[in-house]
Amino acid sequence: MNLRVTNLSLHVVENDLQKLFSKYGEVQFVMIERDKRTGRSRGSAFVEMPIQAQATQAVRALDKSEIDGQTISVYEIEYKAGEYNN
């Protein structure tokens, strides 16, 4: 299941999200979106969890939770290769 995480603090890194989502199950992939020119976080990320029940539990637990002073949104997306290469 592909998840999108938005409203992230600019200080959150991939490892932070890996640890956070791993509490709910297997995490296959984490990528924070970054500005191509500066390399700075855009405040959003993609997380892939292969087991739907675990991903659903992560969404329920983490959506509208606070991380590093920011209230994040977590929701399922349908990912199409190349769609998010901004």
HUVEN-V956411 format. One record per residue. N is the residue number from 1. RES is the residue in one small letter. PHI is phi as a letter, one per 20 degrees, with the letter a starting at -180 (NA if undefined). Layout:
<<N/RES/PHI> <N/RES/PHI>>
This chain:
<<1/m/NA> <2/n/e> <3/l/c> <4/r/d> <5/v/c> <6/t/c> <7/n/m> <8/l/f> <9/s/f> <10/l/f> <11/h/e> <12/v/f> <13/v/d> <14/e/g> <15/n/f> <16/d/f> <17/l/f> <18/q/g> <19/k/f> <20/l/f> <21/f/f> <22/s/f> <23/k/f> <24/y/d> <25/g/q> <26/e/f> <27/v/d> <28/q/e> <29/f/b> <30/v/c> <31/m/b> <32/i/e> <33/e/f> <34/r/c> <35/d/f> <36/k/f> <37/r/f> <38/t/e> <39/g/m> <40/r/f> <41/s/f> <42/r/e> <43/g/n> <44/s/b> <45/a/b> <46/f/d> <47/v/c> <48/e/d> <49/m/c> <50/p/f> <51/i/d> <52/q/g> <53/a/f> <54/q/f> <55/a/f> <56/t/f> <57/q/f> <58/a/f> <59/v/f> <60/r/f> <61/a/f> <62/l/d> <63/d/f> <64/k/m> <65/s/e> <66/e/d> <67/i/c> <68/d/l> <69/g/n> <70/q/d> <71/t/e> <72/i/e> <73/s/d> <74/v/c> <75/y/b> <76/e/f> <77/i/c> <78/e/d> <79/y/e> <80/k/d> <81/a/g> <82/g/n> <83/e/f> <84/y/d> <85/n/e> <86/n/e>>
